Amino acid sequence: MLRTAVNTRFARSTNIGRRPVLAALAATCLAPSKTQAVTLLEWRIFAERFVAPNGRVIDTGNAGVSHSEGQGWGLMLAAVAGDRPTFENIRGWTREVLQHRQDRLHAWRFRPDATPAIDDPNNATDGDLYIAWGLLLGAERWREVAWRQEAVAIGRDILRLTLRRAQGQALLLPGAAGFESAEGMVLNPSYIALPAFAALARAMPGAPWPTLAQDGTNLLRRARFGAWGLSPDWVLVPPGGAALRLPQRWPPRFSFDAVRVPLLLAWAGEQNHPAVTAAAAFWSDSRWREPPAYVDLVTGEPANFQASPGVRAIASFVMARRSGNAFAVAIPSVNDSRDYYSASLTMLVRFACLATGTPVG
């Protein structure tokens, strides 16, 4: 099991003492000697298909746009693969094009055919988390102190601009603007990225990442809907102690965002969390030969097309983790994915297997 030590001051100064969350706070980075276990061919295929020479990670399934999320994943995967030239290209484009001038967060989307290409400067908190995590991985891989400092600056502004308390819990808004109203706070459960919180906790002793990990894990126990009790793509947290609800602005689905919830929980050692158990039951339901791409959490109606190779890789990882790594994870080739998002999920599962010592078939 590949782990790094938890900062002892950090562990003693929090109320997080149970092993599952400590596992989340320990599974942060790969030791350099382990990077050789990554299938470099798969990274090269990914980079050739989705990373432009200037470092822009291209969402081929969404009109060729780029997202801060994709830039962060690109940094992470390039660091794990030991591909410094591509890492530096991705970092340079991200800083030059997406980074806000007034803070260290990033515009969530770049549209190459729009004028201006940054038509909405709001950030996406998951993108900022992944960019920071990627910088920390690169800093550790190549011993670059400046990249660690950049990551910490991003982490500070995430906390300064998106940290809120709702129903007695510390939570991160999906973006600095647009997610608060009289109805409450709208959150994206897949942004509770425990391994990224863990990486930032190591880099920022004394910052509230452990509280965010604990409260986020608790929220994910409550934010479950439908016949299977699945995580939604979006959830409304009303003021006071009212029950969580599905917001009207988005389809009420366990879908393309929410599939990351069980991945991130199982990655962080929370493979017995109710949200992971529910996803495993949904994906293995006998009523379908292959799991559907999504399901409506109100009507129970599944998508009329199957889950992508990337989602099926997540399902295999979840099943393996729940079995105590009794069997290997079936990870498809990047070439089996038609688009950037499925290929990215596939590569993230490959990274998660390395970070957790989960065998790959």
BASENU-993374 format. One record per residue (C-alpha): x, y, z; chain; residue in one letter; residue number from 1. Coordinates in Angstrom, 1 decimal, padded with zeros to 4 digits. Layout:
[[X Y Z] 'A' 'a' NUM]
...
***
This chain:
[[000.0 000.0 000.0] 'A' 'm' 1]
[[001.6 003.3 -001.2] 'A' 'l' 2]
[[001.2 005.9 001.5] 'A' 'r' 3]
[[003.0 009.0 002.7] 'A' 't' 4]
[[003.2 010.0 006.3] 'A' 'a' 5]
[[000.6 012.4 007.7] 'A' 'v' 6]
[[002.1 015.5 009.3] 'A' 'n' 7]
[[002.0 014.7 013.1] 'A' 't' 8]
[[001.2 018.3 014.1] 'A' 'r' 9]
[[-001.7 018.3 011.7] 'A' 'f' 10]
[[-003.0 014.9 012.9] 'A' 'a' 11]
[[-002.9 016.0 016.6] 'A' 'r' 12]
[[-004.5 019.4 016.0] 'A' 's' 13]
[[-007.7 018.0 014.4] 'A' 't' 14]
[[-010.6 015.9 015.6] 'A' 'n' 15]
[[-010.1 013.5 012.8] 'A' 'i' 16]
[[-008.7 010.4 014.5] 'A' 'g' 17]
[[-010.5 007.5 012.8] 'A' 'r' 18]
[[-008.5 005.5 010.2] 'A' 'r' 19]
[[-010.7 006.1 007.1] 'A' 'p' 20]
[[-010.1 009.8 007.1] 'A' 'v' 21]
[[-006.5 009.5 008.0] 'A' 'l' 22]
[[-006.2 007.2 005.0] 'A' 'a' 23]
[[-007.6 010.0 002.9] 'A' 'a' 24]
[[-005.1 012.4 004.4] 'A' 'l' 25]
[[-002.2 010.1 003.7] 'A' 'a' 26]
[[-002.9 009.1 000.1] 'A' 'a' 27]
[[-001.6 012.2 -001.5] 'A' 't' 28]
[[001.5 011.8 -003.7] 'A' 'c' 29]
[[003.4 009.1 -005.5] 'A' 'l' 30]
[[007.0 008.4 -004.6] 'A' 'a' 31]
[[009.2 009.1 -007.6] 'A' 'p' 32]
[[010.3 005.4 -007.7] 'A' 's' 33]
[[006.7 004.4 -008.3] 'A' 'k' 34]
[[006.1 006.5 -011.4] 'A' 't' 35]
[[007.8 003.8 -013.6] 'A' 'q' 36]
[[004.7 001.7 -012.9] 'A' 'a' 37]
[[002.5 004.0 -014.9] 'A' 'v' 38]
[[001.9 002.8 -018.4] 'A' 't' 39]
[[003.8 005.6 -020.2] 'A' 'l' 40]
[[002.3 004.5 -023.5] 'A' 'l' 41]
[[-001.2 005.4 -022.2] 'A' 'e' 42]
[[-000.1 008.8 -021.1] 'A' 'w' 43]
[[001.6 009.5 -024.4] 'A' 'r' 44]
[[-001.6 008.4 -026.2] 'A' 'i' 45]
[[-003.6 010.8 -024.0] 'A' 'f' 46]
[[-001.2 013.7 -024.5] 'A' 'a' 47]
[[-001.1 013.2 -028.3] 'A' 'e' 48]
[[-004.9 013.1 -028.5] 'A' 'r' 49]
[[-005.9 015.8 -026.0] 'A' 'f' 50]
[[-003.0 018.1 -025.2] 'A' 'v' 51]
[[-002.1 020.8 -027.7] 'A' 'a' 52]
[[001.6 021.7 -028.1] 'A' 'p' 53]
[[001.0 025.0 -026.2] 'A' 'n' 54]
[[-000.3 023.0 -023.2] 'A' 'g' 55]
[[-004.1 023.5 -023.7] 'A' 'r' 56]
[[-006.0 020.3 -022.7] 'A' 'v' 57]
[[-008.8 020.0 -025.2] 'A' 'i' 58]
[[-012.3 018.7 -024.4] 'A' 'd' 59]
[[-012.9 016.9 -027.7] 'A' 't' 60]
[[-016.5 016.0 -026.7] 'A' 'g' 61]
[[-017.5 019.5 -026.0] 'A' 'n' 62]
[[-016.8 021.8 -029.0] 'A' 'a' 63]
[[-013.0 021.8 -028.3] 'A' 'g' 64]
[[-013.2 024.0 -025.2] 'A' 'v' 65]
[[-010.8 023.7 -022.3] 'A' 's' 66]
[[-011.6 023.7 -018.6] 'A' 'h' 67]
[[-009.6 024.4 -015.5] 'A' 's' 68]
[[-010.5 020.8 -014.5] 'A' 'e' 69]
[[-008.8 019.4 -017.5] 'A' 'g' 70]
[[-005.7 021.6 -017.0] 'A' 'q' 71]
[[-005.4 020.3 -013.5] 'A' 'g' 72]
[[-005.8 016.7 -014.5] 'A' 'w' 73]
[[-003.2 017.2 -017.2] 'A' 'g' 74]
[[-000.7 018.6 -014.6] 'A' 'l' 75]
[[-001.4 015.6 -012.3] 'A' 'm' 76]
[[-001.0 013.0 -015.0] 'A' 'l' 77]
[[002.1 014.6 -016.5] 'A' 'a' 78]
[[003.7 014.7 -013.1] 'A' 'a' 79]
[[002.9 011.0 -012.4] 'A' 'v' 80]
[[004.2 010.0 -015.9] 'A' 'a' 81]
[[007.4 012.1 -015.3] 'A' 'g' 82]
[[006.7 014.1 -018.4] 'A' 'd' 83]
[[008.2 017.5 -017.4] 'A' 'r' 84]
[[008.1 019.2 -020.8] 'A' 'p' 85]
[[004.3 018.6 -021.1] 'A' 't' 86]
[[003.8 019.5 -017.5] 'A' 'f' 87]
[[005.5 022.9 -018.0] 'A' 'e' 88]
[[003.5 023.6 -021.2] 'A' 'n' 89]
[[000.3 022.9 -019.4] 'A' 'i' 90]
[[001.3 025.0 -016.4] 'A' 'r' 91]
[[002.4 027.9 -018.7] 'A' 'g' 92]
[[-000.9 028.0 -020.7] 'A' 'w' 93]
[[-003.0 027.7 -017.5] 'A' 't' 94]
[[-001.2 030.6 -015.8] 'A' 'r' 95]
[[-001.2 032.8 -018.9] 'A' 'e' 96]
[[-004.8 032.2 -020.1] 'A' 'v' 97]
[[-007.0 031.0 -017.2] 'A' 'l' 98]
[[-005.5 032.5 -014.0] 'A' 'q' 99]
[[-007.3 035.5 -012.6] 'A' 'h' 100]
[[-005.4 038.7 -012.3] 'A' 'r' 101]
[[-007.0 039.6 -009.0] 'A' 'q' 102]
[[-006.4 036.3 -007.2] 'A' 'd' 103]
[[-004.8 032.9 -007.8] 'A' 'r' 104]
[[-008.0 031.1 -009.0] 'A' 'l' 105]
[[-008.7 030.3 -012.6] 'A' 'h' 106]
[[-011.5 030.9 -015.1] 'A' 'a' 107]
[[-013.4 027.7 -015.5] 'A' 'w' 108]
[[-013.7 027.6 -019.3] 'A' 'r' 109]
[[-011.9 028.7 -022.4] 'A' 'f' 110]
[[-013.9 028.7 -025.7] 'A' 'r' 111]
[[-011.5 028.9 -028.7] 'A' 'p' 112]
[[-014.3 030.2 -031.1] 'A' 'd' 113]
[[-015.7 032.8 -028.7] 'A' 'a' 114]
[[-014.9 036.5 -028.4] 'A' 't' 115]
[[-013.7 036.8 -025.7] 'A' 'p' 116]
[[-012.6 033.2 -025.3] 'A' 'a' 117]
[[-013.0 033.7 -021.5] 'A' 'i' 118]
[[-016.7 034.6 -021.6] 'A' 'd' 119]
[[-017.3 033.7 -017.9] 'A' 'd' 120]
[[-014.4 034.5 -015.5] 'A' 'p' 121]
[[-016.0 032.6 -012.6] 'A' 'n' 122]
[[-013.8 029.8 -011.2] 'A' 'n' 123]
[[-014.7 026.1 -010.8] 'A' 'a' 124]
[[-013.4 025.0 -007.4] 'A' 't' 125]
[[-012.7 021.5 -008.6] 'A' 'd' 126]
[[-010.5 022.8 -011.3] 'A' 'g' 127]
[[-008.5 025.0 -008.8] 'A' 'd' 128]
[[-008.2 022.0 -006.5] 'A' 'l' 129]
[[-006.8 019.8 -009.3] 'A' 'y' 130]
[[-004.4 022.5 -010.5] 'A' 'i' 131]
[[-003.1 022.9 -007.0] 'A' 'a' 132]
[[-002.7 019.2 -006.6] 'A' 'w' 133]
[[-001.0 018.9 -009.9] 'A' 'g' 134]
[[001.5 021.6 -008.9] 'A' 'l' 135]
[[002.2 019.8 -005.7] 'A' 'l' 136]
[[002.8 016.5 -007.5] 'A' 'l' 137]
[[005.2 018.3 -009.9] 'A' 'g' 138]
[[007.0 020.1 -007.1] 'A' 'a' 139]
[[007.6 016.8 -005.3] 'A' 'e' 140]
[[008.5 015.0 -008.5] 'A' 'r' 141]
[[011.1 017.5 -009.7] 'A' 'w' 142]
[[011.9 019.3 -006.4] 'A' 'r' 143]
[[010.6 022.7 -007.6] 'A' 'e' 144]
[[009.8 024.8 -004.5] 'A' 'v' 145]
[[008.2 027.6 -006.6] 'A' 'a' 146]
[[005.5 025.2 -007.8] 'A' 'w' 147]
[[004.7 024.2 -004.2] 'A' 'r' 148]
[[004.3 027.9 -003.4] 'A' 'q' 149]
[[002.0 028.4 -006.3] 'A' 'e' 150]
[[-000.2 025.5 -005.1] 'A' 'a' 151]
[[-000.3 026.9 -001.6] 'A' 'v' 152]
[[-001.4 030.3 -003.0] 'A' 'a' 153]
[[-004.2 028.7 -004.9] 'A' 'i' 154]
[[-005.2 026.8 -001.8] 'A' 'g' 155]
[[-005.4 029.9 000.2] 'A' 'r' 156]
[[-007.6 031.7 -002.3] 'A' 'd' 157]
[[-009.9 028.6 -002.5] 'A' 'i' 158]
[[-010.4 028.9 001.2] 'A' 'l' 159]
[[-010.7 032.7 001.2] 'A' 'r' 160]
[[-013.2 032.9 -001.6] 'A' 'l' 161]
[[-015.3 029.7 -001.6] 'A' 't' 162]
[[-015.3 028.4 002.0] 'A' 'l' 163]
[[-018.7 028.6 003.7] 'A' 'r' 164]
[[-020.5 027.1 006.6] 'A' 'r' 165]
[[-024.0 025.6 006.0] 'A' 'a' 166]
[[-026.0 023.5 008.5] 'A' 'q' 167]
[[-023.0 023.5 010.8] 'A' 'g' 168]
[[-020.6 022.1 008.2] 'A' 'q' 169]
[[-017.6 023.6 006.4] 'A' 'a' 170]
[[-018.1 023.3 002.6] 'A' 'l' 171]
[[-016.7 024.7 -000.6] 'A' 'l' 172]
[[-018.8 026.5 -003.1] 'A' 'l' 173]
[[-018.5 025.2 -006.7] 'A' 'p' 174]
[[-017.4 028.7 -007.7] 'A' 'g' 175]
[[-016.9 032.0 -005.9] 'A' 'a' 176]
[[-020.0 033.5 -007.5] 'A' 'a' 177]
[[-023.5 032.3 -008.4] 'A' 'g' 178]
[[-024.2 029.4 -006.0] 'A' 'f' 179]
[[-025.8 031.2 -003.1] 'A' 'e' 180]
[[-029.4 032.4 -002.8] 'A' 's' 181]
[[-032.3 032.6 -000.3] 'A' 'a' 182]
[[-033.0 029.0 -001.0] 'A' 'e' 183]
[[-029.6 028.0 000.2] 'A' 'g' 184]
[[-026.2 026.9 -001.3] 'A' 'm' 185]
[[-026.0 024.7 -004.4] 'A' 'v' 186]
[[-023.0 022.3 -004.2] 'A' 'l' 187]
[[-021.5 019.8 -006.5] 'A' 'n' 188]
[[-020.7 016.6 -004.5] 'A' 'p' 189]
[[-018.0 015.6 -006.9] 'A' 's' 190]
[[-016.0 018.6 -005.9] 'A' 'y' 191]
[[-015.4 017.0 -002.4] 'A' 'i' 192]
[[-012.1 015.8 -003.7] 'A' 'a' 193]
[[-010.6 014.1 -000.6] 'A' 'l' 194]
[[-007.3 013.2 -002.2] 'A' 'p' 195]
[[-006.8 016.8 -003.3] 'A' 'a' 196]
[[-007.7 018.0 000.2] 'A' 'f' 197]
[[-005.1 015.6 001.6] 'A' 'a' 198]
[[-002.4 016.9 -000.7] 'A' 'a' 199]
[[-003.2 020.5 000.3] 'A' 'l' 200]
[[-003.4 019.5 004.0] 'A' 'a' 201]
[[000.2 018.3 003.8] 'A' 'r' 202]
[[001.3 021.5 002.1] 'A' 'a' 203]
[[-000.7 023.9 004.4] 'A' 'm' 204]
[[-000.4 022.7 008.0] 'A' 'p' 205]
[[-003.1 024.3 010.2] 'A' 'g' 206]
[[-005.4 025.1 007.3] 'A' 'a' 207]
[[-009.0 023.7 007.5] 'A' 'p' 208]
[[-008.6 021.0 004.9] 'A' 'w' 209]
[[-009.2 018.2 007.5] 'A' 'p' 210]
[[-012.4 019.8 008.6] 'A' 't' 211]
[[-013.5 020.1 005.0] 'A' 'l' 212]
[[-012.6 016.4 004.5] 'A' 'a' 213]
[[-014.7 015.3 007.5] 'A' 'q' 214]
[[-017.7 017.6 006.8] 'A' 'd' 215]
[[-017.6 016.8 003.1] 'A' 'g' 216]
[[-017.6 013.1 003.9] 'A' 't' 217]
[[-020.6 013.6 006.2] 'A' 'n' 218]
[[-022.4 015.6 003.6] 'A' 'l' 219]
[[-022.0 012.8 001.0] 'A' 'l' 220]
[[-023.8 010.4 003.4] 'A' 'r' 221]
[[-026.8 012.7 003.4] 'A' 'r' 222]
[[-026.7 013.8 -000.3] 'A' 'a' 223]
[[-028.1 010.6 -001.7] 'A' 'r' 224]
[[-031.3 010.2 -003.7] 'A' 'f' 225]
[[-033.4 007.8 -005.7] 'A' 'g' 226]
[[-034.0 004.1 -005.5] 'A' 'a' 227]
[[-030.3 003.3 -005.2] 'A' 'w' 228]
[[-029.4 006.2 -002.9] 'A' 'g' 229]
[[-027.0 007.7 -005.3] 'A' 'l' 230]
[[-025.0 011.0 -005.3] 'A' 's' 231]
[[-026.5 013.7 -007.5] 'A' 'p' 232]
[[-024.5 015.9 -009.9] 'A' 'd' 233]
[[-025.8 018.9 -007.9] 'A' 'w' 234]
[[-027.5 019.3 -004.5] 'A' 'v' 235]
[[-029.2 022.2 -002.7] 'A' 'l' 236]
[[-028.3 022.7 001.0] 'A' 'v' 237]
[[-031.1 024.8 002.4] 'A' 'p' 238]
[[-030.6 027.1 005.4] 'A' 'p' 239]
[[-031.2 025.7 008.9] 'A' 'g' 240]
[[-031.6 022.0 009.3] 'A' 'g' 241]
[[-033.9 021.3 006.3] 'A' 'a' 242]
[[-033.3 018.2 004.2] 'A' 'a' 243]
[[-031.1 018.4 001.2] 'A' 'l' 244]
[[-032.8 018.8 -002.1] 'A' 'r' 245]
[[-032.2 018.4 -005.8] 'A' 'l' 246]
[[-032.0 021.9 -007.3] 'A' 'p' 247]
[[-034.3 022.7 -010.3] 'A' 'q' 248]
[[-031.5 024.3 -012.4] 'A' 'r' 249]
[[-029.9 021.0 -013.4] 'A' 'w' 250]
[[-031.3 017.6 -014.4] 'A' 'p' 251]
[[-031.7 015.4 -011.2] 'A' 'p' 252]
[[-029.2 012.8 -012.2] 'A' 'r' 253]
[[-026.4 010.5 -011.0] 'A' 'f' 254]
[[-024.4 011.4 -014.1] 'A' 's' 255]
[[-021.2 012.7 -015.6] 'A' 'f' 256]
[[-020.1 014.7 -012.5] 'A' 'd' 257]
[[-021.4 012.4 -009.8] 'A' 'a' 258]
[[-019.6 009.3 -011.1] 'A' 'v' 259]
[[-016.4 010.9 -009.6] 'A' 'r' 260]
[[-017.9 010.7 -006.1] 'A' 'v' 261]
[[-017.3 007.0 -005.6] 'A' 'p' 262]
[[-013.9 007.2 -007.3] 'A' 'l' 263]
[[-012.6 009.9 -005.0] 'A' 'l' 264]
[[-014.1 008.3 -001.9] 'A' 'l' 265]
[[-012.6 004.8 -002.7] 'A' 'a' 266]
[[-009.3 006.5 -003.6] 'A' 'w' 267]
[[-009.3 008.1 -000.1] 'A' 'a' 268]
[[-009.8 004.8 001.7] 'A' 'g' 269]
[[-013.6 005.4 002.1] 'A' 'e' 270]
[[-014.6 002.4 000.0] 'A' 'q' 271]
[[-017.4 001.4 002.5] 'A' 'n' 272]
[[-019.0 004.8 002.5] 'A' 'h' 273]
[[-022.7 004.6 001.6] 'A' 'p' 274]
[[-022.2 006.7 -001.6] 'A' 'a' 275]
[[-019.7 004.1 -002.8] 'A' 'v' 276]
[[-021.9 001.2 -001.8] 'A' 't' 277]
[[-024.8 002.7 -003.6] 'A' 'a' 278]
[[-022.8 003.3 -006.8] 'A' 'a' 279]
[[-021.5 -000.3 -006.7] 'A' 'a' 280]
[[-025.0 -001.6 -006.4] 'A' 'a' 281]
[[-026.2 000.6 -009.3] 'A' 'f' 282]
[[-023.4 -000.4 -011.6] 'A' 'w' 283]
[[-023.8 -004.1 -010.8] 'A' 's' 284]
[[-027.6 -004.2 -011.0] 'A' 'd' 285]
[[-028.7 -007.3 -012.9] 'A' 's' 286]
[[-031.3 -005.5 -015.0] 'A' 'r' 287]
[[-028.6 -004.3 -017.4] 'A' 'w' 288]
[[-025.7 -006.1 -019.2] 'A' 'r' 289]
[[-023.7 -002.8 -019.1] 'A' 'e' 290]
[[-024.5 000.0 -016.7] 'A' 'p' 291]
[[-026.2 003.0 -018.3] 'A' 'p' 292]
[[-024.4 006.4 -018.5] 'A' 'a' 293]
[[-026.7 008.0 -016.0] 'A' 'y' 294]
[[-030.0 007.6 -014.1] 'A' 'v' 295]
[[-032.7 010.1 -013.3] 'A' 'd' 296]
[[-032.9 010.2 -009.5] 'A' 'l' 297]
[[-036.6 011.2 -009.5] 'A' 'v' 298]
[[-038.1 008.9 -012.1] 'A' 't' 299]
[[-035.5 006.1 -012.0] 'A' 'g' 300]
[[-035.3 006.3 -015.8] 'A' 'e' 301]
[[-031.8 005.2 -017.0] 'A' 'p' 302]
[[-030.0 006.7 -020.0] 'A' 'a' 303]
[[-030.6 004.9 -023.3] 'A' 'n' 304]
[[-026.8 004.5 -023.8] 'A' 'f' 305]
[[-024.2 002.7 -021.8] 'A' 'q' 306]
[[-021.6 004.2 -019.5] 'A' 'a' 307]
[[-018.3 005.2 -021.1] 'A' 's' 308]
[[-015.1 003.2 -020.8] 'A' 'p' 309]
[[-013.9 005.7 -018.2] 'A' 'g' 310]
[[-017.0 005.2 -016.0] 'A' 'v' 311]
[[-016.6 001.4 -016.3] 'A' 'r' 312]
[[-013.0 001.8 -015.2] 'A' 'a' 313]
[[-014.3 003.7 -012.1] 'A' 'i' 314]
[[-016.8 000.9 -011.4] 'A' 'a' 315]
[[-014.0 -001.7 -011.6] 'A' 's' 316]
[[-011.8 000.3 -009.3] 'A' 'f' 317]
[[-014.7 000.6 -006.8] 'A' 'v' 318]
[[-015.4 -003.1 -006.8] 'A' 'm' 319]
[[-011.7 -004.0 -006.4] 'A' 'a' 320]
[[-011.4 -001.6 -003.4] 'A' 'r' 321]
[[-014.5 -002.9 -001.8] 'A' 'r' 322]
[[-013.1 -006.4 -002.1] 'A' 's' 323]
[[-009.9 -005.5 -000.3] 'A' 'g' 324]
[[-008.0 -005.5 -003.6] 'A' 'n' 325]
[[-008.8 -009.2 -004.0] 'A' 'a' 326]
[[-009.0 -008.8 -007.8] 'A' 'f' 327]
[[-007.4 -006.6 -010.4] 'A' 'a' 328]
[[-008.9 -003.5 -011.9] 'A' 'v' 329]
[[-009.8 -003.7 -015.5] 'A' 'a' 330]
[[-008.6 -000.4 -017.0] 'A' 'i' 331]
[[-009.2 000.1 -020.8] 'A' 'p' 332]
[[-006.8 001.8 -023.1] 'A' 's' 333]
[[-007.2 005.5 -023.6] 'A' 'v' 334]
[[-007.8 004.6 -027.3] 'A' 'n' 335]
[[-011.1 002.8 -026.2] 'A' 'd' 336]
[[-012.5 006.2 -025.2] 'A' 's' 337]
[[-014.1 008.4 -027.9] 'A' 'r' 338]
[[-013.6 011.7 -026.0] 'A' 'd' 339]
[[-011.5 013.6 -023.5] 'A' 'y' 340]
[[-013.7 013.0 -020.5] 'A' 'y' 341]
[[-013.9 009.3 -020.7] 'A' 's' 342]
[[-010.1 009.1 -021.4] 'A' 'a' 343]
[[-009.4 011.4 -018.4] 'A' 's' 344]
[[-011.5 009.2 -016.1] 'A' 'l' 345]
[[-009.5 006.2 -017.4] 'A' 't' 346]
[[-006.2 007.9 -016.6] 'A' 'm' 347]
[[-007.4 009.0 -013.2] 'A' 'l' 348]
[[-008.3 005.4 -012.3] 'A' 'v' 349]
[[-004.8 004.4 -013.4] 'A' 'r' 350]
[[-003.4 007.0 -011.0] 'A' 'f' 351]
[[-005.7 006.0 -008.2] 'A' 'a' 352]
[[-004.6 002.3 -008.6] 'A' 'c' 353]
[[-000.9 003.5 -008.2] 'A' 'l' 354]
[[-001.7 005.7 -005.3] 'A' 'a' 355]
[[-003.6 003.0 -003.4] 'A' 't' 356]
[[-001.6 -000.1 -004.4] 'A' 'g' 357]
[[-004.6 -001.6 -006.2] 'A' 't' 358]
[[-003.6 -004.2 -008.7] 'A' 'p' 359]
[[-004.4 -003.6 -012.4] 'A' 'v' 360]
[[-005.4 -006.4 -014.8] 'A' 'g' 361]
***
